[in-house]
């Protein structure tokens, strides 16, 4: 995600149209014959079993969903999911009805994690604040609002695969979303966007990735202006960081979050960009970089937010500078400095807290431009110490070793020290674990 001072359209996508069909191979479980399962007595929550895969059918007209969820094998006899914004109608396995309880936003199901998938029929609502399915037709699940759209786990360390089918829309609208995400990603990576879209293929990278942009009505000129360097930047990322994990088709997709909204969201392979920033190359490239850090390598806890956002903010400037010119990159860094000072005027938070799993991203102030900008400047200082190309290679090796897994920021710093002989610890203390103006 970027904050500012804060598949087919034609042949472009794998799932998009006036009413997309369910994903090929999606499960067709038979619901229980005798209505809602007997919930019995209290079912204790158990979060021990990790979610392995979620297949979803979402009807935006009826505001209904069907979820089939697989868990990694384990000893848990109960599985628990977040479902705070849902009304649960049926919960069943391949063999029939299951006992379940929904209390204070937690859905507890009496079903061994190793006993096959769980199927859930449910209803959801359009969220006035956009925390789930927004009224404008796009979804916002970041950072922990997936339970307003489907039964889920919002812990950023919990990676899973997805299949998705969206139906129930019309009126000339199209739905843009991936039919499947085959890499393990945090739950907020999943998304769809509804609207009257126009799309254009911008080009293909040397690795064969087709790069596109999609705009809403009256947005084509700004969209094409903002994505002019996107193919070259994506090609640079593939060459310098490694193979992209989310397929061979990507796109920047415009979404209308409202007049005051800005930035974008890292919904790979079709990331979202606010209509207000569709003409800004840095926003498109920032969201593209998340395919490597944030979605490709996910964070282990919210305190490691800087691993995702600081690294991505640095790499967006690095990639754009590499495919344009030094003056463009310097202008980006000057804008970063201005954004940091503006953030420091309003708040002063530690960019990289020493805890893990103890802080709330939103309530405890971690969602701050301080994290983005101090993180970016920290990496620029590391690059000055070891050389930008050397740091590129360290980040590439770390990505290739950890793609599809959750990582700690300290692990990345350890990789820098191990690969280069330079200890970034003092720089991290200065930039990431200190208050105030770091310059």
Beta strands, then each sheet from edge to edge (+ up, - down):
strand 1: 51-59
strand 2: 64-71
strand 3: 78-82
strand 4: 87-93
strand 5: 96-97
strand 6: 100-103
strand 7: 106-110
strand 8: 118-123
strand 9: 126-127
strand 10: 132-134
strand 11: 139-140
strand 12: 160-167
strand 13: 174-176
strand 14: 180-185
strand 15: 193-195
strand 16: 198-204
strand 17: 210-215
strand 18: 249-255
strand 19: 264-265
strand 20: 270-274
strand 21: 298-299
strand 22: 406-407
sheet 1: 5+ 4- 8+ 2- 1+ 12+ 14-
sheet 2: 3+ 7- 6+
sheet 3: 9+ 10+ 11-
sheet 4: 13+ 15-
sheet 5: 16+ 17- 18- 20- 19+
sheet 6: 21+ 22+
end
